[in-house]
Each structure stands twice: as C-alpha cells, then as structure tokens.
Amino acid sequence: MEIKVQRTYMKGEITEGQLTIDGQFICDTLENTESRLHTGTYPLLLVKCKQYARKMISIQANPKSLILTEEDCYNCPKLKEVFPNTIIPKRCPMLKAGNGIHGHHDGSILVGKQAAHGLLIHPRTAFDTLYERIRKNLERKREVTLVIEE
C-alpha cells in the first residue's frame, strides 16, 4: 500500500498537504516546516510508543538503520533528549492526530480536515481511519510505504 503526502502550501512554520492512499484522498496534513521530513519514500510500522502508551504509526525516517521494534521504542533514548519545558522527544516522526503544529518539533505529520491555514479539525477521525487501513495491510503482511512529495 502506498500512502502519499503531497505538500501543497508552505508559509512560515506551516507546511500543509493532502494525504492519499493509492490515489484516493483520505485527509489533509500539517507539518512543522523546520522539522519536517525530506521528500522521499519511508516504510511505516505500527510500534507501541512509550510516550503515548499505545501503538502508533511510526515513520522509519532513517532507512539505513535497523527497523524500529517495540523494545527499541520502550528503551527510547529520544525521551531523554527533550525540548525545554516539554516531554516531547526531539525526533520520533509519526503519523498522528493533532490540531496544530505548535510544539511539534519531532518531524511528525498531523492528519485531520483543514479548517484554516495551520489548523486541522476532526483529527481523531482521520487518524483512526488511517490507522485501521495501515493495521489491516500490515496484518496481511503487505508493505506499507509513505511517499512525501513537494
């Protein structure tokens, strides 16, 4: 399964886009311009995240490294490298629910429905839909990749 994020609007710290699965529009996306991932293809995995205490959609941003496992996430050294006054790790990119990019410096891509520039609504609905599609494909031993384009 190929998930594509097509970036459509960039201004200041806001990068907006559209997420499609096999050419079908699913939801809008929002990224922090300063910490966003480079264009390219990334494998996706469902990994139990220690920070969120649940399985999350993890973007394997470093293709040269070994695939992230649940044990790696549980012993996450990134939790020790936090930004001042927050517990958010510096770098653990994921596809996740969220309304705005303020405070998100981890390379994550937020999903939802665009209400205004830099603002998403109904993020949980979009995330749950995306999560289920990815989970079903991974259970069927299919490869799930994220393609990011400008």
Secondary structure, 3 states (H helix, E strand, C coil): CEEEEEEEEEECCEEEEEEEECCEEEEEEEEECCCCCCCEEEEEEEEEECCCCEEEEEECCCCCCCCCCHHHHHCCHHHHCECCCCCCECCCCEEEECCCCCCCCCCCEEEEEEEECCEEECHHHHHHHHHHHHHHHHHCCCCCEEEEEC
